[in-house]
């Protein structure tokens, strides 16, 4: 379904970007959705919210922020591992 008539952006296109981990502002900048008449903003935000809620692994890049200062053990690069017997 076309969400943004001005730029001919579909819900599938918005959802694809949201599942890739992009937020509404990033999608708006990338696709131009809700930048002309603004009538589609509510629907576009709903699509982004639904995709973010149904696909939490899309936001895995945020996990790198959690690792900073964490007590988790860091993994050694594969090249530094000694061969097992």
NORLINJO-V959281 format. One record per pair of residues at least 24 apart in sequence whose C-alpha atoms are under 7 Angstrom apart, sorted by the first residue. I is the first residue (numbers start at 0). GAP is how many residues later the second one is. D is the distance in Angstrom with one decimal. If there is no record, write none. Layout:
I;GAP;D, I;GAP;D
//
This chain:
2;37;5.9, 2;40;6.8, 2;41;6.6, 3;29;6.0, 3;30;6.8, 3;36;5.4, 5;30;6.7, 6;25;6.8, 6;26;6.7, 8;24;6.8, 10;36;6.7, 13;33;7.0, 13;34;6.9, 14;32;6.3, 14;33;6.2, 14;36;6.1, 17;30;5.5, 17;33;6.1, 17;34;6.5, 18;32;6.0, 18;33;6.7, 18;36;6.5, 18;39;5.3, 19;38;5.5, 20;37;4.7, 20;38;4.9, 23;24;6.4
//
